[in-house]
Amino acid sequence: MKGRSAVGTLAVPVDEDSLVTRWLRGGTREPSCHAGGGLMRNRDWLDAEQKVLAAKGVAVVVVENPALPGYFALARS
């Protein structure tokens, strides 16, 4: 399905079915198990989660929302 994102209308069509996560503001810091429960930037969390999924054989890439720079998600590659 192409079209609207949970965050807004995308400038470039994105296959929403390929998204593994919701759109996250990259610079926001939130608690994470990847940081031992401490704060971690969402963009860094996406990179860490990508590595965990790769170790399980799931190929994903970090994509940026073209309509909202600074918002990222994991998508199946």
C-alpha positions as CSV (number, residue, x, y, z in Angstrom):
1,M,0.0,0.0,0.0
2,K,1.4,3.4,-1.0
3,G,0.2,6.7,0.3
4,R,-0.1,8.3,3.7
5,S,2.3,7.8,6.5
6,A,1.4,7.8,10.2
7,V,3.3,11.1,10.4
8,G,2.1,12.8,7.2
9,T,1.9,12.7,3.4
10,L,5.2,11.5,1.9
11,A,6.7,13.5,-0.9
12,V,8.0,10.2,-2.5
13,P,5.7,7.2,-2.4
14,V,6.8,4.7,0.3
15,D,5.6,1.2,0.5
16,E,4.1,1.4,4.0
17,D,3.8,-2.4,4.2
18,S,7.6,-2.6,4.2
19,L,7.9,-0.5,7.4
20,V,9.0,-2.5,10.4
21,T,8.8,0.4,12.9
22,R,6.8,3.6,13.1
23,W,8.5,6.9,12.2
24,L,10.7,8.0,15.0
25,R,12.2,11.5,15.5
26,G,15.9,10.7,15.2
27,G,17.3,13.2,17.7
28,T,14.8,12.4,20.5
29,R,16.3,10.4,23.4
30,E,14.3,7.6,25.0
31,P,15.1,4.8,27.5
32,S,16.4,1.7,25.7
33,C,17.4,-1.8,26.5
34,H,20.3,-1.3,24.0
35,A,21.6,1.3,26.4
36,G,21.1,-0.7,29.6
37,G,17.8,1.2,30.3
38,G,19.5,4.5,29.9
39,L,18.6,7.2,27.3
40,M,19.5,6.6,23.7
41,R,18.8,8.7,20.6
42,N,16.1,7.1,18.4
43,R,18.4,7.2,15.4
44,D,21.1,5.2,17.3
45,W,18.4,2.8,18.5
46,L,17.4,2.1,14.9
47,D,21.0,1.2,14.0
48,A,21.2,-1.1,17.0
49,E,17.9,-2.7,16.2
50,Q,19.0,-3.2,12.6
51,K,22.0,-5.2,13.8
52,V,19.9,-7.3,16.1
53,L,17.5,-8.1,13.2
54,A,20.4,-8.8,10.8
55,A,21.8,-11.4,13.3
56,K,18.4,-13.1,13.1
57,G,18.5,-13.1,9.3
58,V,16.0,-10.2,8.8
59,A,17.3,-7.7,6.3
60,V,16.2,-4.1,7.1
61,V,17.4,-0.6,6.3
62,V,17.0,2.7,8.0
63,V,15.0,5.1,5.9
64,E,14.3,8.8,6.4
65,N,10.8,10.2,5.8
66,P,11.2,12.4,2.7
67,A,8.3,14.7,3.8
68,L,9.7,15.1,7.4
69,P,13.5,15.2,7.5
70,G,14.8,13.9,10.8
71,Y,12.2,11.2,11.1
72,F,13.4,7.6,10.5
73,A,12.0,4.1,10.5
74,L,13.2,0.6,9.7
75,A,12.0,-0.9,6.5
76,R,12.4,-4.4,5.0
77,S,15.1,-4.3,2.3
